[in-house]
Amino acid sequence: MDKKDNSKICIMIIPHAEKVKRITISRWIPKAIIISITAVVIAIFISFNNMSLTNSILQQKYDNKVLEISSLEKENRDKTDELKKLKTQNMELYGITNEVENKLAEIDKLQRQLEKMAGIKSPSRGGSIGRDIRPEKLEPKIEMEVLKETLEDKEKELAIFIQDLEERFEYLERVPDLWPAAGRLTSGFGNRRNPFGRGIRFHQGIDIANSSGTNIKAAAKGIVTFAGNKAGYGKVIIIDHGNEYNSLYGHNRKLLVDVGDEVEKGQVIAKMGSTGRSTGPHLHFEVHKNGNPINPLDILK
């Protein structure tokens, strides 16, 4: 190194076989290089720190996003489970609705059959119960409310119908249409030859012949208004059926009820005999409607 010029630095390169080389550089260049390297190192260090900080921030953001995604996935699973549960409930409700509608249809069918049997048409019944209450068209909560209202309406309708039916059956129980005795029809209603003399006489009932002691039954439900002897009829029972009908049972051997007794349709009330003006054991049976005799064969079943 040559020190003749203090502002410069001389570098000598001595190879083995060649001539010595001398390189002269200014003294400030090494300092500049050192400063530059230091600056670069500092810059790299700062950049690395910044990158570390940025990476830390990004990592935190990533972790937050992962947690958020995880939360959303859980929420989605919960919603999916809830949706499946609602679908299951909906299908169950659909099945219940179908079952209820089928039962209501069966009730309607039975109701129509009972109306036909009883000979009535209940004003309470509004026809078909086909209501548009399918679960796929209504929310389950609303569906249940509609179903509840439907059942409540049907319950009220059936209550009225049962009342109508009971009243009708009560009326039918009081219509004297049950044959009062087993036996042979020997005389009908209307004009006939007088069995005790000459001429034609009007016969107000029918005669049913059988052996003495045959059971005599009430043709309908009612109250006994007469039980005793009556001229020509012998031992007689008269029943008021509480409507427009009355029935009379004559020529009995023995009476089994008293005045004021309430009798049921088909109840045994007397024993067949031949009391009064009679040609042999038989029942003389009359039916009166609104006070007038009618042909019993028109209503007997």
C-alpha positions as CSV (number, residue, x, y, z in Angstrom):
1,M,0.0,0.0,0.0
2,D,1.4,3.4,-1.0
3,K,1.0,6.2,1.4
4,K,2.4,9.1,-0.7
5,D,-1.1,10.5,-1.2
6,N,-3.2,10.4,2.0
7,S,-6.4,11.0,0.0
8,K,-5.9,7.7,-1.8
9,I,-5.4,4.1,-1.0
10,C,-3.0,2.0,-3.1
11,I,-3.6,-1.7,-3.4
12,M,-0.8,-3.8,-4.9
13,I,-1.5,-7.3,-6.3
14,I,1.6,-9.5,-6.6
15,P,1.1,-12.6,-8.6
16,H,3.6,-15.5,-8.7
17,A,4.8,-15.1,-12.2
18,E,3.5,-11.9,-13.5
19,K,4.2,-8.3,-13.0
20,V,3.0,-6.5,-9.9
21,K,-0.3,-4.7,-10.3
22,R,-1.2,-1.6,-8.5
23,I,-4.7,-0.3,-7.9
24,T,-5.2,3.1,-6.5
25,I,-8.7,4.1,-5.1
26,S,-9.9,7.1,-3.2
27,R,-10.0,6.7,0.5
28,W,-13.8,7.4,0.8
29,I,-14.8,4.4,-1.4
30,P,-14.4,1.7,1.3
31,K,-16.2,3.9,3.7
32,A,-19.0,4.4,1.1
33,I,-19.1,0.6,0.5
34,I,-19.3,-0.1,4.3
35,I,-22.0,2.6,4.7
36,S,-23.9,1.2,1.7
37,I,-23.7,-2.4,3.0
38,T,-24.7,-1.2,6.5
39,A,-27.6,0.7,4.9
40,V,-28.6,-2.4,2.9
41,V,-28.4,-4.6,6.0
42,I,-30.5,-2.1,7.9
43,A,-33.0,-1.9,5.1
44,I,-33.2,-5.6,4.9
45,F,-33.6,-5.8,8.6
46,I,-36.4,-3.2,8.6
47,S,-38.0,-4.9,5.6
48,F,-37.8,-8.2,7.3
49,N,-39.4,-6.8,10.5
50,N,-42.1,-5.2,8.4
51,M,-42.6,-8.5,6.6
52,S,-42.8,-10.3,9.9
53,L,-45.3,-7.8,11.3
54,T,-47.3,-8.0,8.1
55,N,-47.2,-11.7,8.1
56,S,-48.3,-11.7,11.8
57,I,-51.2,-9.4,10.9
58,L,-52.1,-11.6,7.9
59,Q,-51.8,-14.7,10.1
60,Q,-54.2,-13.1,12.6
61,K,-56.6,-12.1,9.8
62,Y,-56.3,-15.7,8.4
63,D,-57.0,-17.2,11.9
64,N,-60.0,-14.8,12.3
65,K,-61.3,-15.8,8.8
66,V,-60.9,-19.5,9.7
67,L,-62.9,-19.0,12.9
68,E,-65.5,-17.0,11.0
69,I,-65.7,-19.7,8.3
70,S,-65.9,-22.4,11.1
71,S,-68.7,-20.5,12.8
72,L,-70.5,-20.1,9.5
73,E,-70.1,-23.8,8.7
74,K,-71.5,-24.6,12.2
75,E,-74.4,-22.2,11.6
76,N,-75.0,-23.8,8.2
77,R,-75.0,-27.3,9.8
78,D,-77.5,-26.1,12.4
79,K,-79.7,-24.5,9.8
80,T,-79.5,-27.7,7.7
81,D,-80.4,-29.8,10.8
82,E,-83.3,-27.4,11.6
83,L,-84.5,-27.6,8.0
84,K,-84.4,-31.4,8.1
85,K,-86.3,-31.3,11.4
86,L,-88.9,-29.0,9.9
87,K,-89.2,-31.2,6.8
88,T,-89.7,-34.2,9.1
89,Q,-92.3,-32.3,11.1
90,N,-93.9,-31.1,7.9
91,M,-94.2,-34.7,6.6
92,E,-95.5,-35.9,9.9
93,L,-98.1,-33.0,9.9
94,Y,-98.9,-34.0,6.3
95,G,-99.5,-37.5,7.4
96,I,-101.7,-36.3,10.4
97,T,-103.6,-34.0,8.1
98,N,-104.3,-36.9,5.6
99,E,-105.3,-39.2,8.5
100,V,-107.6,-36.5,9.9
101,E,-109.2,-35.8,6.5
102,N,-109.7,-39.5,5.9
103,K,-111.4,-39.9,9.3
104,L,-113.5,-36.9,8.7
105,A,-114.5,-38.4,5.3
106,E,-115.4,-41.6,7.0
107,I,-117.5,-39.7,9.6
108,D,-119.2,-37.8,6.8
109,K,-120.0,-41.1,5.0
110,L,-121.3,-42.6,8.2
111,Q,-123.3,-39.5,8.8
112,R,-124.9,-39.7,5.4
113,Q,-125.8,-43.4,6.0
114,L,-127.3,-42.6,9.4
115,E,-129.3,-39.7,7.8
116,K,-130.6,-42.1,5.2
117,M,-131.5,-44.7,7.8
118,A,-133.2,-42.2,10.0
119,G,-134.9,-40.4,7.0
120,I,-133.4,-37.0,7.9
121,K,-131.0,-34.5,6.4
122,S,-129.2,-32.6,9.1
123,P,-129.1,-28.9,8.4
124,S,-125.8,-28.7,10.3
125,R,-123.9,-30.6,7.6
126,G,-122.5,-28.3,5.0
127,G,-121.5,-31.0,2.5
128,S,-118.0,-32.2,1.8
129,I,-115.2,-31.5,4.2
130,G,-112.6,-31.1,1.4
131,R,-110.7,-28.1,2.7
132,D,-107.5,-27.0,1.1
133,I,-105.2,-27.3,4.1
134,R,-102.2,-29.1,2.6
135,P,-98.9,-28.6,4.5
136,E,-97.0,-27.8,1.3
137,K,-99.3,-24.7,0.9
138,L,-99.4,-23.5,4.5
139,E,-96.8,-23.0,7.3
140,P,-97.0,-25.8,9.9
141,K,-98.2,-23.4,12.6
142,I,-100.9,-22.1,10.4
143,E,-101.7,-25.6,9.2
144,M,-102.2,-26.8,12.8
145,E,-104.5,-23.8,13.5
146,V,-106.6,-24.6,10.4
147,L,-106.7,-28.2,11.3
148,K,-107.8,-27.3,14.9
149,E,-110.5,-25.0,13.5
150,T,-111.7,-27.8,11.1
151,L,-112.0,-30.3,14.0
152,E,-113.8,-27.8,16.2
153,D,-116.2,-27.0,13.4
154,K,-116.8,-30.8,12.8
155,E,-117.3,-31.3,16.5
156,K,-120.0,-28.7,16.6
157,E,-121.5,-30.1,13.5
158,L,-121.6,-33.6,14.9
159,A,-123.0,-32.4,18.2
160,I,-126.0,-30.8,16.3
161,F,-126.2,-33.9,14.1
162,I,-126.3,-36.2,17.1
163,Q,-129.0,-34.1,18.7
164,D,-131.0,-34.2,15.4
165,L,-130.4,-38.0,15.2
166,E,-131.5,-38.6,18.8
167,E,-134.6,-36.6,18.3
168,R,-135.3,-38.5,15.1
169,F,-134.7,-41.9,16.7
170,E,-136.8,-40.9,19.6
171,Y,-139.6,-40.0,17.2
172,L,-139.1,-43.3,15.4
173,E,-139.3,-45.1,18.7
174,R,-142.7,-43.6,19.2
175,V,-144.0,-44.6,15.7
176,P,-146.1,-47.8,16.2
177,D,-144.6,-49.7,13.3
178,L,-143.5,-52.9,15.2
179,W,-145.7,-56.0,14.8
180,P,-147.3,-56.4,18.2
181,A,-147.6,-60.2,18.1
182,A,-146.6,-63.2,16.2
183,G,-149.4,-65.0,14.4
184,R,-151.7,-65.2,11.5
185,L,-153.5,-62.2,10.0
186,T,-157.1,-63.2,10.1
187,S,-158.8,-59.9,9.4
188,G,-157.7,-56.6,7.8
189,F,-158.6,-52.9,8.2
190,G,-161.8,-51.6,6.7
191,N,-165.3,-52.9,5.8
192,R,-165.9,-56.6,6.6
193,R,-168.8,-59.0,7.1
194,N,-170.0,-58.9,10.7
195,P,-168.7,-62.1,12.4
196,F,-171.5,-61.9,15.0
197,G,-174.5,-61.2,12.7
198,R,-175.6,-60.0,9.4
199,G,-174.4,-57.0,7.4
200,I,-171.1,-55.2,6.9
201,R,-169.2,-53.5,9.7
202,F,-166.2,-51.2,9.6
203,H,-163.2,-52.9,11.2
204,Q,-160.9,-50.2,12.7
205,G,-157.9,-52.4,13.1
206,I,-156.4,-55.8,12.2
207,D,-156.7,-59.2,13.9
208,I,-153.7,-61.4,14.6
209,A,-154.5,-64.9,15.7
210,N,-152.3,-67.3,17.7
211,S,-152.5,-69.5,20.8
212,S,-153.7,-68.1,24.1
213,G,-150.9,-66.7,26.2
214,T,-148.9,-65.4,23.2
215,N,-146.8,-62.3,24.1
216,I,-148.3,-59.0,23.1
217,K,-145.7,-56.3,22.6
218,A,-145.9,-52.5,22.5
219,A,-145.7,-51.4,18.9
220,A,-143.9,-48.2,20.0
221,K,-142.6,-46.3,23.0
222,G,-145.2,-44.4,25.0
223,I,-147.4,-44.0,28.1
224,V,-150.2,-46.4,29.0
225,T,-153.4,-44.3,29.2
226,F,-155.8,-47.1,29.6
227,A,-155.5,-50.6,31.0
228,G,-158.8,-52.4,31.8
229,N,-162.0,-53.8,30.4
230,K,-163.7,-52.0,27.4
231,A,-167.1,-53.0,26.0
232,G,-166.6,-55.4,23.1
233,Y,-162.8,-55.4,23.3
234,G,-162.5,-57.3,26.6
235,K,-159.2,-56.5,28.4
236,V,-157.7,-53.6,26.6
237,I,-154.5,-51.5,26.7
238,I,-154.2,-48.1,25.0
239,I,-150.8,-46.4,24.6
240,D,-150.2,-42.7,23.9
241,H,-146.9,-42.5,22.0
242,G,-146.4,-38.8,22.7
243,N,-146.8,-37.7,19.1
244,E,-149.8,-38.0,16.7
245,Y,-150.1,-41.7,17.3
246,N,-152.1,-43.9,19.7
247,S,-152.3,-47.7,19.6
248,L,-154.9,-50.1,21.0
249,Y,-154.5,-53.8,22.0
250,G,-157.8,-55.7,22.6
251,H,-159.1,-59.2,23.7
252,N,-156.1,-59.8,26.0
253,R,-156.2,-62.6,28.5
254,K,-153.9,-60.8,31.0
255,L,-152.6,-57.3,31.2
256,L,-149.0,-56.7,32.4
257,V,-148.9,-52.9,32.6
258,D,-150.9,-50.2,34.4
259,V,-152.1,-46.7,33.6
260,G,-149.2,-44.3,33.8
261,D,-146.5,-46.8,33.0
262,E,-144.0,-45.8,30.4
263,V,-143.3,-48.7,28.0
264,E,-140.5,-49.2,25.5
265,K,-140.9,-50.4,21.9
266,G,-141.1,-54.2,21.9
267,Q,-141.8,-54.5,25.6
268,V,-144.3,-57.3,26.5
269,I,-147.4,-55.6,27.8
270,A,-150.1,-58.4,27.8
271,K,-150.9,-62.0,27.0
272,M,-153.1,-62.9,24.0
273,G,-156.6,-64.1,24.9
274,S,-160.2,-64.1,23.8
275,T,-161.9,-61.7,26.2
276,G,-164.8,-59.5,25.0
277,R,-166.7,-60.2,21.8
278,S,-164.2,-62.6,20.2
279,T,-164.4,-65.8,18.1
280,G,-161.1,-67.2,19.5
281,P,-157.6,-66.2,20.8
282,H,-156.3,-63.3,18.8
283,L,-155.1,-59.7,19.2
284,H,-157.2,-56.9,17.9
285,F,-154.7,-54.1,17.1
286,E,-155.6,-50.5,16.2
287,V,-153.5,-47.4,15.3
288,H,-154.9,-43.9,15.5
289,K,-153.3,-40.9,14.0
290,N,-154.5,-37.5,15.2
291,G,-157.5,-39.2,16.6
292,N,-158.5,-41.1,13.5
293,P,-158.0,-44.8,12.9
294,I,-155.6,-45.7,10.1
295,N,-154.7,-49.0,8.5
296,P,-151.9,-50.5,10.7
297,L,-150.5,-52.3,7.7
298,D,-149.5,-49.0,6.2
299,I,-146.8,-48.5,8.9
300,L,-146.1,-51.9,10.3
301,K,-142.6,-53.2,9.3
